[in-house]
Structures are given as C-alpha cells and as structure tokens.
C-alpha cells in the first residue's frame, strides 16, 4: 500500500528515539519511501541528545520534557517543503503533548496542517478531550487539510473510546487506522492513529490509503498514510550526468597535455589574453578526455547506515517475517526461532558497526580533519543549513529569489559606509603613520621551480572540484606539463599589475 505519489506521512512511538535511531533509519531505508513528514512520539529526548538526532534531507522540530523523564514528540519535515510552527495549536503539559506545523511546497496548491500528539496514559482524559475539541474546531474553521499523527493511548477498538470518537466526528475528523498497533501475547489495541479531515472537506478528489507496518523496533507498530491529492513529488528519480574519470581517461589526459605546444600562450604580452588562451587550450583537452556520462537516477530515499550491507538488509527483512509469524502464532517454538535470529542479527550489526569505524579511524589516523569528520558522523552531527524560501524585507514578505539576492547585496554594500558614518574620529592618519619609505621594491621574476612548488602544495587531491568543475587531483597530474605557461602568466601579472579575470 505504500506509494511515493501524493502527500505521505509516517508515525511511530519510538520508545526512546536515541536508543532506536539507527534501527529506525535502517528500516526507513529498507521500505524506500520519501515521506513528507516523519513523526515520533515518546522520543525521550533532552537538551543534550536532541542536536544529535538527524535524518538526511529532513528538518527537525521537537518538544521534550524538561522536568521529568519520558514523553516527547517531534516532526521531521522533508527539506523541499517550507513550514512554520503553529504555536497556537501546540500544547505541552501533563495531559497532552502536541506539536503542529503548517506546511506548503512550491509544487503544491494547498496548505496542509500536520501535527503529532502524545497523550500520557496517566493523564486526565476529559481534559485531553477538551483540548482536542478546541484544537480540531479551530482547524476546521480554517478549512485546511489536516493530518494529526500520534499515540493517543485510547483504544478505538474498545467501547471506552466513544467520547474520543464523538469529539473527532463533531469537528469533521475521523481516524484512518483500523488495525491494532500494539500487540502482545494477551492483547491487541489500536492506540496509535492518524486523524484526517480530508474526506469531510473534499470527498471526491482525495483517496486515503493508510496502514500498519510490522517491525520489532518498538512495542508500537509504525503507521502511515498516503493521500492522492495532486502534489508533485520533488524527489522523483532523475538521470544525472557526471564526467568519466576512469584510469584510461586520466592516462589519455596526461598524454595529450604533455604534447601541447604552448607558444600561443608564451607569445602573449597581455595577462588576460595569455590566461584566456591557456585556459581554452587546457579546457578543450580536459573536456575531450573526460566526457559526460549519464547515470540513471535513483530515488532519494533515506540511506541506511554504511555498515548495513545487502546481506544484513536481507536478514532484517527475514527477522521481520519471523516476527510477523510469531505475532500470528505466538507459540513457544515461534518465539524461540524469532528471538534467536534477532539476537544473532543484533550481534552481527554491532560487529559490523565496530569494524566499520575501526577501519575508518585507521584510514584517517594521520589526518586530523578526516578523524573529526568521523567523530561528527558518530555523533550524527548535521551541518546542513535549511534556508527559508521567503524573507521579510521591511514590512513585506518576499519569495522572489532575485529580489532577495538584491536586498542582501544592498545590505552588505551599504554596511561599511553606514558604520563608517557613525564613527567620529578626530585622529588623522598622519598622526600615527610614520613617513613613507622612499626605498623602491624589486621582485625577481618567478621561476618554474617556484611555480611548481606553489601549485603542487596548494592543490589538495582530496578536495572537490570548484565552480569550474576542475578536480584538483586531475589538474595535479598535469602540473609538470603546464608549468611554463603558468609561470609566464604569473610574471605577466606581476609586471603589469594585472590580475587575470
């Protein structure tokens, strides 16, 4: 039932997001789905752990308890969506923990409200129903599509849920999950759900497909919802084009660059003309030796941990099948088969992770930057910055990229003069500057050896290509054969006081 079409959401009571995070990320990579929103309840996060929880290509919004353990809720929003937190709908106390956002996408024509709710089982249920009614009534008055995911700790399969269901139906909402989400040897309850008002707002154009996913990561099953309203998926598969830097092509590049006659460059006395001639000749050979090739696009699903091999993925799927078999028939034999396989798999994953990081640290034992990169990876630090699509300029909210860029340029161009105008100084430069040195300065022309040392030392083969798409490791292989024209251009620049454009 899972589909990448439309607008899709996912919820799971994680029972400690920090503890189960790697297992959750690996599970999301296995089901290969690009959810617009991934919600978690009972995250058990705190100020120290929250910054270390990141999912690639998602932004995190979370609320956690500060004075007692447990609880906590969060939303991961896919980065191609813009959103703002609805603080008027969010609430956090002993009876309810909720977090709401309103999100849009440049390829969607609708605003969608998405929320996550956790109701503590020992909370006052009547106060919870009062909060829920006020919240749903406010959302209904806005006439916007809304999806509320969470663990409500109200079993909608039992008769005790009548007040809860009455509140939903009164405000135009209905639960979309119909099968148990928490199963044990003695009970099966439906306490996790997704509430939607879509069928009440528009019952003709939107098909809802919801379901329960079976996994043993938590004692609550994950739930999902697919909607069919027209919302293009911006993370669809696209073919990409890359240059082919094969060993044969590199050898051809070195051979051809070594055979060039650079007299056309050496005969030029203008810095810009000499550089342009050199660059065109170098670039022609580079692009001819490293042609573009097409790579068939793959969906940008969440990547599994790097130590999770295809064999481990197959074993995880088998473990889930054994778990389902045990749930269907909870015999002693089925439980033994499942637990033995699960424990062995967990041991294999721990060994694979330990070996992966041991090898990574060994590879970078003499590289402090590489070592810190591994440490940050272990800490799950994410340096990606999610920039907003709109900026407030004066009293107006602007989304046009050109207008935003111009406003930033105006600000920084005028920053210096505006600060200088505010600084009042009575001290003239002649007071604190000594008389100028009358001795002249003479520079000897650069030699080929000097240029070779500078270029060789400055080109780090581990760095990525710049805006010109020239990779340092490739350019470095051609250095011995381009020293004469580079030296000529460098000396022209010094003698004429011109820096090539």
GUDREN-204651 format. One record per residue (C-alpha): x, y, z; residue in three letters; residue number from 1. Coordinates in steps of 0.02 Angstrom, whole numbers. Layout:
GUDREN-204651
+--------+--------+--------+------+------+
|     px |     py |     pz | resn | resi |
+--------+--------+--------+------+------+
|      X |      Y |      Z |  ALA |  NUM |
...
+--------+--------+--------+------+------+
This chain:
GUDREN-204651
+--------+--------+--------+------+------+
|     px |     py |     pz | resn | resi |
+--------+--------+--------+------+------+
|      0 |      0 |      0 |  UNK |    1 |
|    150 |    117 |     18 |  UNK |    2 |
|    165 |    238 |   -127 |  UNK |    3 |
|    277 |    385 |   -168 |  UNK |    4 |
|    135 |    476 |   -255 |  UNK |    5 |
|     40 |    615 |   -168 |  UNK |    6 |
|     69 |    677 |      8 |  UNK |    7 |
|    128 |    545 |    132 |  UNK |    8 |
|    157 |    541 |    320 |  UNK |    9 |
|    230 |    415 |    444 |  UNK |   10 |
|    217 |    397 |    633 |  UNK |   11 |
|    299 |    286 |    761 |  UNK |   12 |
|    302 |    281 |    950 |  UNK |   13 |
|    490 |    260 |    963 |  UNK |   14 |
|    508 |    222 |   1149 |  UNK |   15 |
|    673 |    317 |   1150 |  UNK |   16 |
|    722 |    392 |    983 |  UNK |   17 |
|    904 |    399 |   1034 |  UNK |   18 |
|    911 |    214 |   1077 |  UNK |   19 |
|    820 |    154 |    921 |  UNK |   20 |
|    879 |    288 |    799 |  UNK |   21 |
|    997 |    181 |    693 |  UNK |   22 |
|    869 |     42 |    681 |  UNK |   23 |
|    736 |    167 |    627 |  UNK |   24 |
|    847 |    246 |    493 |  UNK |   25 |
|    892 |     74 |    426 |  UNK |   26 |
|    709 |     24 |    424 |  UNK |   27 |
|    660 |    183 |    329 |  UNK |   28 |
|    796 |    145 |    201 |  UNK |   29 |
|    729 |    -32 |    178 |  UNK |   30 |
|    550 |     22 |    142 |  UNK |   31 |
|    619 |    152 |     18 |  UNK |   32 |
|    490 |    288 |     42 |  UNK |   33 |
|    506 |    477 |     37 |  UNK |   34 |
|    382 |    532 |    170 |  UNK |   35 |
|    340 |    717 |    175 |  UNK |   36 |
|    332 |    708 |    365 |  UNK |   37 |
|    402 |    579 |    487 |  UNK |   38 |
|    329 |    595 |    662 |  UNK |   39 |
|    383 |    515 |    825 |  UNK |   40 |
|    305 |    509 |    998 |  UNK |   41 |
|    387 |    456 |   1161 |  UNK |   42 |
|    554 |    518 |   1096 |  UNK |   43 |
|    628 |    530 |   1272 |  UNK |   44 |
|    745 |    667 |   1210 |  UNK |   45 |
|    828 |    805 |   1310 |  UNK |   46 |
|    935 |    959 |   1276 |  UNK |   47 |
|   1094 |    854 |   1262 |  UNK |   48 |
|   1026 |    722 |   1142 |  UNK |   49 |
|    911 |    824 |   1028 |  UNK |   50 |
|   1050 |    906 |    923 |  UNK |   51 |
|   1120 |    734 |    881 |  UNK |   52 |
|    961 |    666 |    802 |  UNK |   53 |
|    963 |    700 |    615 |  UNK |   54 |
|    888 |    617 |    462 |  UNK |   55 |
|    964 |    662 |    293 |  UNK |   56 |
|    858 |    782 |    190 |  UNK |   57 |
|    742 |    820 |    337 |  UNK |   58 |
|    724 |    964 |    459 |  UNK |   59 |
|    686 |    926 |    641 |  UNK |   60 |
|    558 |   1013 |    753 |  UNK |   61 |
|    541 |    938 |    927 |  UNK |   62 |
|    471 |    968 |   1101 |  UNK |   63 |
|    533 |    870 |   1251 |  UNK |   64 |
|    503 |    863 |   1436 |  UNK |   65 |
|    617 |    966 |   1547 |  UNK |   66 |
|    567 |    915 |   1724 |  UNK |   67 |
|    533 |    729 |   1709 |  UNK |   68 |
|    581 |    582 |   1601 |  UNK |   69 |
|    485 |    504 |   1457 |  UNK |   70 |
|    365 |    579 |   1332 |  UNK |   71 |
|    421 |    699 |   1198 |  UNK |   72 |
|    366 |    724 |   1018 |  UNK |   73 |
|    449 |    776 |    856 |  UNK |   74 |
|    421 |    802 |    671 |  UNK |   75 |
|    547 |    776 |    531 |  UNK |   76 |
|    494 |    881 |    381 |  UNK |   77 |
|    568 |    846 |    209 |  UNK |   78 |
|    677 |    992 |    158 |  UNK |   79 |
|    587 |   1031 |     -5 |  UNK |   80 |
|    436 |   1087 |     98 |  UNK |   81 |
|    425 |   1254 |    185 |  UNK |   82 |
|    338 |   1260 |    352 |  UNK |   83 |
|    301 |   1366 |    503 |  UNK |   84 |
|    260 |   1306 |    678 |  UNK |   85 |
|     80 |   1331 |    733 |  UNK |   86 |
|    110 |   1381 |    913 |  UNK |   87 |
|    -74 |   1423 |    930 |  UNK |   88 |
|   -115 |   1239 |    910 |  UNK |   89 |
|     33 |   1162 |   1003 |  UNK |   90 |
|     17 |   1118 |   1187 |  UNK |   91 |
|    129 |   1033 |   1315 |  UNK |   92 |
|     76 |    982 |   1491 |  UNK |   93 |
|     42 |    827 |   1596 |  UNK |   94 |
|   -115 |    782 |   1497 |  UNK |   95 |
|    -61 |    812 |   1317 |  UNK |   96 |
|     97 |    841 |   1216 |  UNK |   97 |
|     67 |    912 |   1043 |  UNK |   98 |
|    164 |    996 |    904 |  UNK |   99 |
|     85 |   1071 |    747 |  UNK |  100 |
|    156 |   1146 |    588 |  UNK |  101 |
|     79 |   1220 |    431 |  UNK |  102 |
|    174 |   1172 |    276 |  UNK |  103 |
|    175 |   1214 |     92 |  UNK |  104 |
|    276 |   1164 |    -60 |  UNK |  105 |
|    313 |   1263 |   -218 |  UNK |  106 |
|    237 |   1124 |   -323 |  UNK |  107 |
|     78 |   1107 |   -217 |  UNK |  108 |
|    -75 |   1218 |   -224 |  UNK |  109 |
|   -130 |   1184 |    -44 |  UNK |  110 |
|    -79 |   1222 |    134 |  UNK |  111 |
|    -75 |   1071 |    248 |  UNK |  112 |
|    -78 |   1068 |    437 |  UNK |  113 |
|     16 |    921 |    512 |  UNK |  114 |
|     25 |    881 |    697 |  UNK |  115 |
|     91 |    749 |    814 |  UNK |  116 |
|      7 |    712 |    981 |  UNK |  117 |
|     56 |    604 |   1128 |  UNK |  118 |
|    -69 |    577 |   1269 |  UNK |  119 |
|     15 |    508 |   1426 |  UNK |  120 |
|    -83 |    356 |   1486 |  UNK |  121 |
|    -99 |    426 |   1663 |  UNK |  122 |
|   -161 |    597 |   1604 |  UNK |  123 |
|   -336 |    665 |   1631 |  UNK |  124 |
|   -434 |    602 |   1480 |  UNK |  125 |
|   -576 |    727 |   1500 |  UNK |  126 |
|   -453 |    873 |   1493 |  UNK |  127 |
|   -371 |    793 |   1343 |  UNK |  128 |
|   -539 |    782 |   1253 |  UNK |  129 |
|   -572 |    965 |   1293 |  UNK |  130 |
|   -404 |   1015 |   1219 |  UNK |  131 |
|   -433 |    905 |   1068 |  UNK |  132 |
|   -604 |    980 |   1035 |  UNK |  133 |
|   -539 |   1159 |   1044 |  UNK |  134 |
|   -393 |   1118 |    929 |  UNK |  135 |
|   -494 |   1023 |    799 |  UNK |  136 |
|   -631 |   1156 |    800 |  UNK |  137 |
|   -502 |   1292 |    764 |  UNK |  138 |
|   -426 |   1191 |    622 |  UNK |  139 |
|   -598 |   1155 |    549 |  UNK |  140 |
|   -638 |   1341 |    546 |  UNK |  141 |
|   -485 |   1370 |    435 |  UNK |  142 |
|   -546 |   1242 |    307 |  UNK |  143 |
|   -371 |   1172 |    278 |  UNK |  144 |
|   -317 |    993 |    252 |  UNK |  145 |
|   -252 |    920 |    414 |  UNK |  146 |
|   -168 |    760 |    470 |  UNK |  147 |
|   -138 |    725 |    654 |  UNK |  148 |
|    -24 |    579 |    696 |  UNK |  149 |
|     11 |    508 |    866 |  UNK |  150 |
|     -8 |    391 |   1011 |  UNK |  151 |
|   -173 |    438 |   1093 |  UNK |  152 |
|   -174 |    294 |   1217 |  UNK |  153 |
|   -359 |    272 |   1179 |  UNK |  154 |
|   -404 |    104 |   1106 |  UNK |  155 |
|   -527 |    144 |    966 |  UNK |  156 |
|   -572 |    -41 |    956 |  UNK |  157 |
|   -649 |    -32 |   1130 |  UNK |  158 |
|   -813 |     44 |   1188 |  UNK |  159 |
|   -718 |    163 |   1303 |  UNK |  160 |
|   -668 |    268 |   1151 |  UNK |  161 |
|   -843 |    336 |   1119 |  UNK |  162 |
|   -809 |    511 |   1190 |  UNK |  163 |
|   -646 |    522 |   1092 |  UNK |  164 |
|   -729 |    470 |    929 |  UNK |  165 |
|   -876 |    586 |    960 |  UNK |  166 |
|   -755 |    732 |    977 |  UNK |  167 |
|   -673 |    686 |    811 |  UNK |  168 |
|   -833 |    667 |    712 |  UNK |  169 |
|   -907 |    827 |    785 |  UNK |  170 |
|   -761 |    927 |    716 |  UNK |  171 |
|   -756 |    839 |    547 |  UNK |  172 |
|   -611 |    721 |    582 |  UNK |  173 |
|   -601 |    533 |    575 |  UNK |  174 |
|   -467 |    402 |    618 |  UNK |  175 |
|   -393 |    313 |    466 |  UNK |  176 |
|   -303 |    167 |    551 |  UNK |  177 |
|   -416 |     17 |    579 |  UNK |  178 |
|   -298 |   -122 |    638 |  UNK |  179 |
|   -208 |   -145 |    805 |  UNK |  180 |
|    -45 |    -50 |    827 |  UNK |  181 |
|     12 |   -128 |    991 |  UNK |  182 |
|      7 |   -316 |   1003 |  UNK |  183 |
|     61 |   -428 |   1147 |  UNK |  184 |
|     30 |   -608 |   1196 |  UNK |  185 |
|   -129 |   -559 |   1288 |  UNK |  186 |
|   -197 |   -406 |   1197 |  UNK |  187 |
|   -209 |   -310 |   1034 |  UNK |  188 |
|   -252 |   -125 |   1046 |  UNK |  189 |
|   -269 |     18 |    922 |  UNK |  190 |
|   -196 |    164 |   1018 |  UNK |  191 |
|    -89 |    244 |    880 |  UNK |  192 |
|   -186 |    330 |    742 |  UNK |  193 |
|   -190 |    462 |    608 |  UNK |  194 |
|   -335 |    585 |    611 |  UNK |  195 |
|   -388 |    670 |    450 |  UNK |  196 |
|   -521 |    795 |    395 |  UNK |  197 |
|   -488 |    773 |    209 |  UNK |  198 |
|   -643 |    668 |    174 |  UNK |  199 |
|   -752 |    800 |    259 |  UNK |  200 |
|   -676 |    945 |    161 |  UNK |  201 |
|   -670 |    859 |     -8 |  UNK |  202 |
|   -742 |    684 |    -29 |  UNK |  203 |
|   -716 |    671 |   -217 |  UNK |  204 |
|   -535 |    702 |   -266 |  UNK |  205 |
|   -433 |    630 |   -122 |  UNK |  206 |
|   -407 |    447 |    -92 |  UNK |  207 |
|   -331 |    398 |     76 |  UNK |  208 |
|   -228 |    240 |     93 |  UNK |  209 |
|   -173 |    201 |    270 |  UNK |  210 |
|    -96 |     52 |    354 |  UNK |  211 |
|      9 |    -26 |    490 |  UNK |  212 |
|    190 |    -81 |    465 |  UNK |  213 |
|    254 |   -226 |    568 |  UNK |  214 |
|    427 |   -212 |    647 |  UNK |  215 |
|    500 |   -254 |    817 |  UNK |  216 |
|    596 |    -90 |    840 |  UNK |  217 |
|    469 |    -32 |    969 |  UNK |  218 |
|    320 |   -112 |   1054 |  UNK |  219 |
|    211 |      1 |    945 |  UNK |  220 |
|    195 |    -31 |    758 |  UNK |  221 |
|    230 |    114 |    638 |  UNK |  222 |
|     81 |    184 |    543 |  UNK |  223 |
|     72 |    278 |    378 |  UNK |  224 |
|    -47 |    374 |    267 |  UNK |  225 |
|    -40 |    402 |     79 |  UNK |  226 |
|   -151 |    535 |      1 |  UNK |  227 |
|   -186 |    555 |   -183 |  UNK |  228 |
|   -210 |    743 |   -196 |  UNK |  229 |
|   -107 |    818 |   -336 |  UNK |  230 |
|     60 |    862 |   -262 |  UNK |  231 |
|    211 |    828 |   -370 |  UNK |  232 |
|    350 |    734 |   -284 |  UNK |  233 |
|    506 |    842 |   -297 |  UNK |  234 |
|    619 |    697 |   -253 |  UNK |  235 |
|    572 |    594 |   -404 |  UNK |  236 |
|    705 |    498 |   -495 |  UNK |  237 |
|    811 |    598 |   -615 |  UNK |  238 |
|    956 |    546 |   -725 |  UNK |  239 |
|   1117 |    636 |   -681 |  UNK |  240 |
|   1269 |    672 |   -788 |  UNK |  241 |
|   1446 |    655 |   -723 |  UNK |  242 |
|   1618 |    658 |   -803 |  UNK |  243 |
|   1704 |    492 |   -830 |  UNK |  244 |
|   1870 |    498 |   -734 |  UNK |  245 |
|   1923 |    320 |   -774 |  UNK |  246 |
|   2107 |    270 |   -765 |  UNK |  247 |
|   2114 |    256 |   -955 |  UNK |  248 |
|   2045 |    432 |   -974 |  UNK |  249 |
|   2169 |    500 |   -848 |  UNK |  250 |
|   2314 |    421 |   -943 |  UNK |  251 |
|   2248 |    496 |  -1106 |  UNK |  252 |
|   2235 |    668 |  -1023 |  UNK |  253 |
|   2416 |    663 |   -963 |  UNK |  254 |
|   2475 |    604 |  -1134 |  UNK |  255 |
|   2384 |    742 |  -1228 |  UNK |  256 |
|   2427 |    882 |  -1107 |  UNK |  257 |
|   2611 |    834 |  -1116 |  UNK |  258 |
|   2610 |    853 |  -1306 |  UNK |  259 |
|   2540 |   1031 |  -1313 |  UNK |  260 |
|   2642 |   1171 |  -1391 |  UNK |  261 |
|   2616 |   1321 |  -1277 |  UNK |  262 |
|   2693 |   1451 |  -1393 |  UNK |  263 |
|   2522 |   1530 |  -1420 |  UNK |  264 |
|   2521 |   1572 |  -1235 |  UNK |  265 |
|   2704 |   1619 |  -1216 |  UNK |  266 |
|   2694 |   1743 |  -1360 |  UNK |  267 |
|   2558 |   1846 |  -1273 |  UNK |  268 |
|   2606 |   2003 |  -1176 |  UNK |  269 |
|   2435 |   2039 |  -1103 |  UNK |  270 |
|   2390 |   1947 |   -942 |  UNK |  271 |
|   2207 |   1918 |   -983 |  UNK |  272 |
|   2241 |   1864 |  -1163 |  UNK |  273 |
|   2378 |   1744 |  -1107 |  UNK |  274 |
|   2269 |   1667 |   -972 |  UNK |  275 |
|   2116 |   1651 |  -1085 |  UNK |  276 |
|   2220 |   1564 |  -1218 |  UNK |  277 |
|   2296 |   1446 |  -1090 |  UNK |  278 |
|   2129 |   1406 |  -1009 |  UNK |  279 |
|   2043 |   1371 |  -1175 |  UNK |  280 |
|   2181 |   1252 |  -1230 |  UNK |  281 |
|   2185 |   1163 |  -1062 |  UNK |  282 |
|   1997 |   1153 |  -1051 |  UNK |  283 |
|   1975 |   1082 |  -1226 |  UNK |  284 |
|   2090 |    936 |  -1187 |  UNK |  285 |
|   2013 |    911 |  -1014 |  UNK |  286 |
|   1834 |    901 |  -1078 |  UNK |  287 |
|   1883 |    791 |  -1225 |  UNK |  288 |
|   1971 |    665 |  -1111 |  UNK |  289 |
|   1834 |    665 |   -978 |  UNK |  290 |
|   1667 |    659 |  -1070 |  UNK |  291 |
|   1500 |    669 |   -980 |  UNK |  292 |
|   1410 |    504 |   -949 |  UNK |  293 |
|   1232 |    477 |   -894 |  UNK |  294 |
|   1193 |    390 |   -730 |  UNK |  295 |
|   1017 |    326 |   -709 |  UNK |  296 |
|    935 |    418 |   -565 |  UNK |  297 |
|    884 |    333 |   -405 |  UNK |  298 |
|    756 |    394 |   -282 |  UNK |  299 |
|    824 |    496 |   -137 |  UNK |  300 |
|    762 |    380 |     -4 |  UNK |  301 |
|    842 |    383 |    167 |  UNK |  302 |
|   1011 |    298 |    160 |  UNK |  303 |
|   1046 |    154 |    277 |  UNK |  304 |
|   1196 |    156 |    393 |  UNK |  305 |
|   1358 |    124 |    294 |  UNK |  306 |
|   1393 |    -37 |    389 |  UNK |  307 |
|   1224 |   -110 |    339 |  UNK |  308 |
|   1265 |   -224 |    193 |  UNK |  309 |
|   1143 |   -303 |     72 |  UNK |  310 |
|   1161 |   -464 |    170 |  UNK |  311 |
|   1113 |   -377 |    332 |  UNK |  312 |
|    964 |   -295 |    245 |  UNK |  313 |
|    905 |   -467 |    190 |  UNK |  314 |
|    925 |   -529 |    368 |  UNK |  315 |
|    825 |   -382 |    436 |  UNK |  316 |
|    684 |   -424 |    317 |  UNK |  317 |
|    691 |   -606 |    373 |  UNK |  318 |
|    686 |   -552 |    555 |  UNK |  319 |
|    529 |   -450 |    520 |  UNK |  320 |
|    449 |   -601 |    435 |  UNK |  321 |
|    489 |   -710 |    586 |  UNK |  322 |
|    416 |   -576 |    699 |  UNK |  323 |
|    254 |   -573 |    599 |  UNK |  324 |
|    248 |   -762 |    606 |  UNK |  325 |
|    267 |   -756 |    795 |  UNK |  326 |
|    128 |   -625 |    810 |  UNK |  327 |
|     10 |   -730 |    706 |  UNK |  328 |
|     52 |   -887 |    804 |  UNK |  329 |
|    134 |   -843 |    972 |  UNK |  330 |
|    193 |  -1018 |   1011 |  UNK |  331 |
|    349 |  -1055 |   1113 |  UNK |  332 |
|    435 |  -1126 |    959 |  UNK |  333 |
|    400 |   -972 |    852 |  UNK |  334 |
|    458 |   -857 |    990 |  UNK |  335 |
|    620 |   -955 |   1009 |  UNK |  336 |
|    655 |   -951 |    822 |  UNK |  337 |
|    623 |   -764 |    814 |  UNK |  338 |
|    722 |   -714 |    969 |  UNK |  339 |
|    873 |   -821 |    922 |  UNK |  340 |
|    880 |   -746 |    747 |  UNK |  341 |
|    852 |   -569 |    815 |  UNK |  342 |
|    991 |   -584 |    944 |  UNK |  343 |
|   1113 |   -655 |    818 |  UNK |  344 |
|   1072 |   -517 |    694 |  UNK |  345 |
|   1094 |   -382 |    827 |  UNK |  346 |
|   1266 |   -456 |    866 |  UNK |  347 |
|   1314 |   -456 |    682 |  UNK |  348 |
|   1259 |   -273 |    663 |  UNK |  349 |
|   1359 |   -220 |    816 |  UNK |  350 |
|   1515 |   -307 |    750 |  UNK |  351 |
|   1491 |   -231 |    576 |  UNK |  352 |
|   1473 |    -56 |    651 |  UNK |  353 |
|   1627 |    -78 |    761 |  UNK |  354 |
|   1731 |   -143 |    615 |  UNK |  355 |
|   1672 |     -2 |    501 |  UNK |  356 |
|   1727 |    135 |    620 |  UNK |  357 |
|   1889 |     46 |    665 |  UNK |  358 |
|   1935 |     40 |    480 |  UNK |  359 |
|   1884 |    223 |    456 |  UNK |  360 |
|   1992 |    282 |    601 |  UNK |  361 |
|   2138 |    179 |    536 |  UNK |  362 |
|   2121 |    258 |    364 |  UNK |  363 |
|   2125 |    432 |    440 |  UNK |  364 |
|   2249 |    404 |    582 |  UNK |  365 |
|   2365 |    537 |    509 |  UNK |  366 |
|   2226 |    654 |    453 |  UNK |  367 |
|   2151 |    758 |    594 |  UNK |  368 |
|   2017 |    833 |    482 |  UNK |  369 |
|   1963 |    661 |    425 |  UNK |  370 |
|   1963 |    599 |    605 |  UNK |  371 |
|   1848 |    740 |    661 |  UNK |  372 |
|   1734 |    704 |    514 |  UNK |  373 |
|   1715 |    525 |    579 |  UNK |  374 |
|   1684 |    589 |    756 |  UNK |  375 |
|   1546 |    704 |    693 |  UNK |  376 |
|   1474 |    558 |    596 |  UNK |  377 |
|   1473 |    455 |    756 |  UNK |  378 |
|   1386 |    598 |    846 |  UNK |  379 |
|   1265 |    612 |    699 |  UNK |  380 |
|   1301 |    797 |    681 |  UNK |  381 |
|   1218 |    876 |    531 |  UNK |  382 |
|   1298 |   1034 |    460 |  UNK |  383 |
|   1166 |   1061 |    327 |  UNK |  384 |
|   1075 |   1226 |    341 |  UNK |  385 |
|    895 |   1235 |    287 |  UNK |  386 |
|    871 |   1410 |    216 |  UNK |  387 |
|    695 |   1480 |    208 |  UNK |  388 |
|    611 |   1514 |     40 |  UNK |  389 |
|    544 |   1682 |    100 |  UNK |  390 |
|    625 |   1831 |    186 |  UNK |  391 |
|    549 |   1981 |    271 |  UNK |  392 |
|    614 |   2140 |    191 |  UNK |  393 |
|    547 |   2292 |    279 |  UNK |  394 |
|    363 |   2258 |    306 |  UNK |  395 |
|    346 |   2140 |    158 |  UNK |  396 |
|    374 |   1952 |    143 |  UNK |  397 |
|    472 |   1917 |    -17 |  UNK |  398 |
|    491 |   1749 |   -106 |  UNK |  399 |
|    569 |   1807 |   -272 |  UNK |  400 |
|    750 |   1745 |   -272 |  UNK |  401 |
|    816 |   1891 |   -373 |  UNK |  402 |
|    736 |   2018 |   -257 |  UNK |  403 |
|    805 |   1925 |   -105 |  UNK |  404 |
|    980 |   1923 |   -180 |  UNK |  405 |
|    972 |   2109 |   -223 |  UNK |  406 |
|    916 |   2151 |    -46 |  UNK |  407 |
|   1062 |   2054 |     28 |  UNK |  408 |
|   1181 |   2143 |    -91 |  UNK |  409 |
|   1111 |   2313 |    -44 |  UNK |  410 |
|   1131 |   2274 |    140 |  UNK |  411 |
|   1312 |   2218 |    130 |  UNK |  412 |
|   1365 |   2352 |      6 |  UNK |  413 |
|   1299 |   2488 |    121 |  UNK |  414 |
|   1355 |   2406 |    284 |  UNK |  415 |
|   1531 |   2479 |    281 |  UNK |  416 |
|   1483 |   2659 |    236 |  UNK |  417 |
|   1340 |   2660 |    362 |  UNK |  418 |
|   1456 |   2600 |    502 |  UNK |  419 |
|   1592 |   2722 |    450 |  UNK |  420 |
|   1468 |   2866 |    456 |  UNK |  421 |
|   1431 |   2825 |    638 |  UNK |  422 |
|   1615 |   2827 |    689 |  UNK |  423 |
|   1680 |   3000 |    732 |  UNK |  424 |
|   1870 |   3009 |    738 |  UNK |  425 |
|   1974 |   3166 |    759 |  UNK |  426 |
|   2138 |   3075 |    733 |  UNK |  427 |
|   2215 |   3096 |    560 |  UNK |  428 |
|   2321 |   2957 |    482 |  UNK |  429 |
|   2473 |   3072 |    482 |  UNK |  430 |
|   2472 |   3070 |    672 |  UNK |  431 |
|   2502 |   2883 |    692 |  UNK |  432 |
|   2582 |   2836 |    524 |  UNK |  433 |
|   2769 |   2863 |    500 |  UNK |  434 |
|   2841 |   2945 |    345 |  UNK |  435 |
|   2833 |   2832 |    192 |  UNK |  436 |
|   2984 |   2725 |    149 |  UNK |  437 |
|   3075 |   2800 |      0 |  UNK |  438 |
|   3165 |   2638 |    -45 |  UNK |  439 |
|   3099 |   2551 |   -200 |  UNK |  440 |
|   3043 |   2369 |   -207 |  UNK |  441 |
|   3107 |   2247 |   -337 |  UNK |  442 |
|   3037 |   2073 |   -370 |  UNK |  443 |
|   3135 |   1944 |   -467 |  UNK |  444 |
|   3031 |   1853 |   -597 |  UNK |  445 |
|   2956 |   1690 |   -535 |  UNK |  446 |
|   3043 |   1532 |   -589 |  UNK |  447 |
|   2968 |   1370 |   -650 |  UNK |  448 |
|   3026 |   1283 |   -491 |  UNK |  449 |
|   2938 |   1412 |   -381 |  UNK |  450 |
|   2776 |   1395 |   -478 |  UNK |  451 |
|   2787 |   1206 |   -467 |  UNK |  452 |
|   2807 |   1212 |   -278 |  UNK |  453 |
|   2663 |   1335 |   -255 |  UNK |  454 |
|   2541 |   1241 |   -366 |  UNK |  455 |
|   2589 |   1069 |   -300 |  UNK |  456 |
|   2573 |   1122 |   -118 |  UNK |  457 |
|   2409 |   1215 |   -143 |  UNK |  458 |
|   2316 |   1079 |   -239 |  UNK |  459 |
|   2241 |    955 |   -117 |  UNK |  460 |
|   2189 |    799 |   -215 |  UNK |  461 |
|   2057 |    759 |    -82 |  UNK |  462 |
|   1960 |    918 |   -116 |  UNK |  463 |
|   1809 |    925 |   -229 |  UNK |  464 |
|   1800 |   1020 |   -393 |  UNK |  465 |
|   1763 |   1206 |   -390 |  UNK |  466 |
|   1638 |   1304 |   -494 |  UNK |  467 |
|   1743 |   1269 |   -649 |  UNK |  468 |
|   1719 |   1081 |   -619 |  UNK |  469 |
|   1908 |   1051 |   -624 |  UNK |  470 |
|   1958 |    921 |   -496 |  UNK |  471 |
|   2121 |    957 |   -403 |  UNK |  472 |
|   2183 |    778 |   -417 |  UNK |  473 |
|   2163 |    785 |   -607 |  UNK |  474 |
|   2244 |    956 |   -626 |  UNK |  475 |
|   2389 |    900 |   -516 |  UNK |  476 |
|   2431 |    759 |   -637 |  UNK |  477 |
|   2454 |    888 |   -775 |  UNK |  478 |
|   2559 |   1011 |   -673 |  UNK |  479 |
|   2730 |    958 |   -744 |  UNK |  480 |
|   2670 |    998 |   -921 |  UNK |  481 |
|   2587 |   1167 |   -889 |  UNK |  482 |
|   2723 |   1249 |   -783 |  UNK |  483 |
|   2796 |   1357 |   -923 |  UNK |  484 |
|   2632 |   1442 |   -972 |  UNK |  485 |
|   2582 |   1462 |   -789 |  UNK |  486 |
|   2749 |   1542 |   -748 |  UNK |  487 |
|   2732 |   1660 |   -897 |  UNK |  488 |
|   2556 |   1714 |   -844 |  UNK |  489 |
|   2612 |   1738 |   -664 |  UNK |  490 |
|   2757 |   1851 |   -714 |  UNK |  491 |
|   2646 |   1950 |   -833 |  UNK |  492 |
|   2527 |   1981 |   -689 |  UNK |  493 |
|   2668 |   2047 |   -578 |  UNK |  494 |
|   2750 |   2154 |   -712 |  UNK |  495 |
|   2588 |   2234 |   -774 |  UNK |  496 |
|   2496 |   2241 |   -607 |  UNK |  497 |
|   2350 |   2148 |   -685 |  UNK |  498 |
|   2260 |   2000 |   -610 |  UNK |  499 |
|   2182 |   1888 |   -741 |  UNK |  500 |
|   1994 |   1896 |   -740 |  UNK |  501 |
+--------+--------+--------+------+------+
